Amino acid sequence: MQVRKIRAVIDTNVLVSGIISPKGTPRKILDLARKGNFKVVTSVAINHEILNVLHREYIYTKYGLNEDIIDDISSFLYEGTILTEDQYAVSKVKKDPKDDKFIACALEGEADYIVTGDEHLLRLKHYRGVQIVDTQSFLKILRTMMEGK
């Protein structure tokens, strides 16, 4: 019997940080995702936001991005993840409604976690069975899971 892999929605800022910085917890999480240690759950809306951020002039030039790097990330986001269809609507984060898309994606994609650095989301701690954690906590969860194999 195969155990279902952990599913996690990765907040835009965490994912972008993992792409542009070769060190740090976001990069470790991104590397583990790309190795298949857990499944990333994302949506068209989230992917669109990520790709827009990567194309911002100050990020694109400051971090030496190019279209090959962005194409690689885009391929991962659209082909290496569980892609939801933005069918769910949630209205939970009153102070920053743009964050609701992460909760909606997690519910639609049956995610176990939302990984974020966003205080509005972190304050919730959980929502309908989805745990909302920071990058350090998620990395500990993944390491514990991998050690238990």
N, C-alpha and C positions, 0 to 999 in steps of 0.2 A: 504494500500500500504506500503510495507516494503522499508525502505531507505537502500541503499547500504552502507555497512560498509567501512570506510576508509581502503585503502590498502597501505601498506608500505614495501619497501625493507629495511632491517636492515643491515647495513655494518657489516662485520665480527668483527671488533674491538669493536663495540658497543655491539653486541650480546655476544661475549666472555666476555667482561667486566660485562655484566649483569649476566652471569653465575657464574663467579668467585668471584664477590664482592656482599656481602649481602646488601650493601647500595649504594645509588647513583642513578642518573637518568637512566643509562642503566638498572639497576635492576627493577626500576619502570616500564619502558617501556616493558621489558620482562614479568613482572607479568601481565600487562594489556593485552599483546598479548595472554598470556596463558589463561586469563579469557575470551577472545573473544571480547574485547572492540574494536579491529580492526583486520584486516586480514594481516598476514605477507605474503609477496610474496617472494619466494626464487627460487633458481634453483639448479640443480644437482652440477654445478661448485661451487656455493657459499657454499652449504652444505658440499661439499668435503673440501673446504678450512677451514670452521669452525671446522669440526671434526679433521682435521690435526693439527690445532692450539691447540685444546684441548688435543691432544695426545703428544704435545711437552713435553719432559721430564721435563723441568724447570717449565712449567705451571702445568702439571699433578701432580707433587710432591709438588710444593710450595703451591698450592691451594687445596690440599687434594682431588683431583678428583679420581673417580674410575669408573669402567665400568658400574655400575648401573646408575650413574649420566649421563655419556655420552650416554648410551642407551636411557635414558629418553629424553635427548635433541635430539638425533637422531630421536626418534619416533615423537617428536613434529615437527622437521624440515621436515620429510617426510610424516607425516600424518595429522598434525595440521595446515598446511600452504597451500597457493596456490603455487603449484610446477610447475614452467615453465620448458621447455625442452631444453633450451639453443639454440633455433632456430634463435634468433636475433643476429646480429653482429653489433657492434657500434665501431667507432673509433673517440672518442671525447676527451679523457683525454691524451693529448700528453706526459705530463711529467710523467705519471704513467699509462700505458696502461692496467695494471691489474685491474684498477678501472672501465674500460669499461663494465665489466661483470655486475656491479650493475645497470648501465644505461640500458643495454640490457634487463636485467631481469625486470626492472621497465616497460619498453615499452611492452615487451611480456606479462607480467602479469597485464597490465593496472593499475599500481600502481599510487597512488596520490602523494606519497612522497618517497624519499630516505632519510634515517636517518643515519647520518654519523658524524664523527669527522675529517674526512680526508679533508685537506685544498684544495687538487686538485679538489675534488668534490664540496665542499662548494663554491669555487670561481665561479662555473658555475651558482649557485642559482636556475636554472631551466633548463629543457631540454625537448622540445616537450610536454609541459603540465605537466611534473613531477616536483614538487618542491623539491629542495634539501636543507635539513635543519639539524641543529644540534640537539642534544638530548633535550636540554632545550626548544627549540622552538617547537619540536614535542610534548613534554609533555604538554606544554601550549595548543597546538591545541587539543590534546586529552581531556584535562580537560574542555576546552570550549565546545567541542562537547558533553561530558557527562553531563555537567550542562544544556545544551540545551534540553536534553531528557525530 
